[in-house]
Amino acid sequence: MANEDKHPFLELDNKKIGHKIYIQRKIAGLKAFDVAEQLGIKEAAYTKYERGETKISIDFVKKISEILKIDPLLLLSSNDVNYFDNIHNSPILSTFHTYQSTNEKQNEAILALIENVIEMNKNIMQLLNNKSNN
């Protein structure tokens, strides 16, 4: 009789929520160790949540949502979302889908090169103007 009293919406699916936590942590670029440290637990205990081996509570969802800076309803929703197929609809598109192929020093070198080319073009134009005036 006790099992009949349980409402399906009151039971959290640990494996699904754990997988969603794992995906959101990866998207946020955080390591399991860092998240575990913020929760005040060991990494091994934290990864059991991600694998669905530890019962996930609403309080845990609240805490992990704050750390990952996401809406807790994203973790609790029952629909299976393929995060990577739907990434183009996401507000994180600009940071997730962007490939940075240069760094700051390369940018500075490219700007210096452009400035040198502009200066050289000015000098060439001046030489040509002087030659045509003579």
C-alpha positions in Angstrom: 0.0 0.0 0.0 2.9 2.4 0.7 4.1 2.1 -2.9 0.7 3.0 -4.1 0.8 6.2 -2.1 3.9 7.5 -3.9 3.1 10.0 -6.6 5.3 9.7 -9.7 5.9 13.4 -9.8 7.3 13.4 -6.3 10.1 10.9 -7.1 13.2 12.3 -8.7 14.9 10.3 -11.4 18.4 10.3 -10.0 20.0 9.0 -13.2 18.4 11.6 -15.5 19.0 14.5 -13.2 22.6 13.3 -12.5 23.2 13.2 -16.3 21.8 16.7 -16.7 24.0 17.9 -13.9 27.0 16.3 -15.6 26.2 18.0 -19.0 25.6 21.4 -17.4 28.9 21.1 -15.5 30.7 20.3 -18.7 29.0 23.2 -20.5 30.0 25.5 -17.6 33.6 24.3 -18.0 33.9 23.2 -14.4 35.7 20.1 -13.1 34.0 17.7 -10.8 36.5 18.4 -8.1 35.7 22.2 -8.2 32.0 21.6 -7.9 32.5 19.1 -5.1 34.6 21.5 -3.2 32.0 24.2 -3.5 29.4 21.7 -2.2 31.7 20.8 0.7 31.9 17.1 -0.3 34.6 14.8 -1.7 34.8 14.5 -5.5 33.9 10.7 -5.3 30.7 11.6 -3.4 29.9 14.3 -6.0 30.4 12.0 -9.0 28.0 9.5 -7.5 25.3 12.2 -7.9 26.2 12.7 -11.5 26.0 8.9 -12.1 22.7 8.7 -10.4 24.0 6.4 -7.6 23.1 8.8 -4.8 19.6 10.0 -4.1 19.2 13.6 -5.3 17.1 15.9 -3.2 15.5 19.2 -4.0 18.0 20.9 -1.7 20.9 19.4 -3.7 19.3 20.6 -7.0 19.1 24.1 -5.5 22.7 24.1 -4.4 24.0 22.7 -7.7 21.9 25.1 -9.7 23.5 28.0 -7.9 27.0 26.7 -8.5 26.3 26.0 -12.2 24.3 29.3 -12.5 21.3 27.6 -14.1 17.6 27.4 -13.5 16.9 24.4 -11.2 13.9 23.6 -13.4 16.3 22.7 -16.2 17.5 19.8 -14.0 14.1 18.8 -12.9 12.3 18.8 -16.2 11.1 15.4 -17.3 11.8 15.9 -21.0 15.0 14.4 -22.4 16.8 17.2 -24.1 19.7 16.5 -26.5 21.8 19.5 -25.4 24.2 19.3 -28.2 21.6 19.1 -31.0 19.7 22.1 -29.6 22.8 24.2 -28.7 22.0 26.7 -31.5 18.9 27.7 -29.6 20.9 28.3 -26.4 22.1 31.6 -25.0 25.5 30.1 -24.5 26.0 29.6 -28.2 28.4 32.5 -28.4 30.8 31.0 -25.8 30.2 27.3 -26.5 30.4 27.3 -30.3 33.2 29.8 -30.7 36.6 28.5 -31.5 39.3 30.9 -30.5 42.2 30.4 -32.8 44.4 33.4 -31.7 45.5 34.8 -28.4 46.2 38.4 -27.3 49.8 38.4 -28.4 48.8 37.2 -31.8 46.2 39.9 -32.1 48.8 42.6 -31.1 51.2 41.2 -33.8 48.5 41.3 -36.4 47.6 44.9 -35.5 51.2 45.9 -35.7 51.6 44.3 -39.1 48.5 46.1 -40.4 49.8 49.4 -39.1 53.1 48.7 -40.8 51.4 47.9 -44.1 49.3 51.1 -43.9 52.4 53.2 -43.2 54.3 51.5 -46.1 51.3 52.3 -48.4 51.4 55.9 -47.3 55.2 56.1 -48.1 54.7 54.5 -51.5 51.9 56.9 -52.3 54.1 59.8 -51.3 57.0 58.5 -53.5 54.7 58.1 -56.4 53.3 61.6 -55.9 56.8 63.1 -55.7 57.9 61.2 -58.9 54.8 62.4 -60.9 55.4 66.0 -59.7 59.0 66.0 -61.0 
